[in-house]
Amino acid sequence: MAETDKSGAERWTDGLKATGEKLRSAGERLGENTRAVNLRMLEQAEENAREAFRAMREAAQAGSLKDVAEIQARYLREQGKRGTEQMREIGELIARFGRDAVSPAKDEAKTTAKSGKGKKDASEGSADA
């Protein structure tokens, strides 16, 4: 009986260790993904600032108010397109990170289901009751 208890305790400890490792790994991936999104957003902000200053320089050199209005309108159209593309890009990054985070859990669930491990554990639990 002591042998069975030890085996159960070892399985429980091994399970805790495995869970802890998965959480640590997930935390590392989350940190990497967050850094990637933050870096890309900074790059986009830099691009937006460069384009705004380019438009301001062009407007400062414009020959008439009509030219300034055209420059401003063109800048706003381009910035709208750029902003939409930037939001799409960040959304795709986040979606990819989400798929990557879920994929290992899906793979493990499929492996567990195929091996029948979950069924065995359930039957052991009912036999002990």
ABEGO torsion letter per residue (X at the ends): XAAAAAAAAAAAAAAAAAAAAAAAAAAAAAAAAAAAAAAAAAAAAAAAAAAAAAAAAAAAABABAAAAAAAAAAAAAAAAAAAAAAAAAAAAAAAAAAAAAAAAAAAAAAAAAAAGAAAAAAAAAAAAX
